[in-house]
Amino acid sequence: MDKSNITLTKKERDCIIILKRISTNEFPVKLSELSKALNVKPPTALELVSRLEKKGLVKRSKGMILLTNEGRVMYRNIVYVHRVFENFLVECGLDLEEACEKISNFDYILDEKIANLIRNRLGMPSKCPHGREIIENGKA
Ligand SMILES: [Zn+2]
């Protein structure tokens, strides 16, 4: 996916990650749940959701908040970059927790192309240091 035409803020990034993570069961997410998980007040969560809606990444239906297909692609991109860079920084000697935290500040800015280069250089790791799978978009 070409991310150059959609830019996110850190808060929007966190919102996408949380939306995906707390909606794993059959049930989509309510605004109250989202604001609790993001640790912000409901009006702030609503503002984030409206911004993501304008970017085509989120949709609202009957009081529920869902990721669109584009939103899910964005999520997978962020996670892919995140896990590749986790390998990189841990290999450079950073401890995993710190690596994870630091990478959360830029995993939504970089695109898959950069992550692919780093991953190649690292010998194509298939898992992040947490043991989670590294999956390229479109190959899930
Ligand atoms: Zn992590």
Residues whose N, C-alpha, C, O or C-beta is under 5 A from the ligand:
A	BS01	ZN	C100
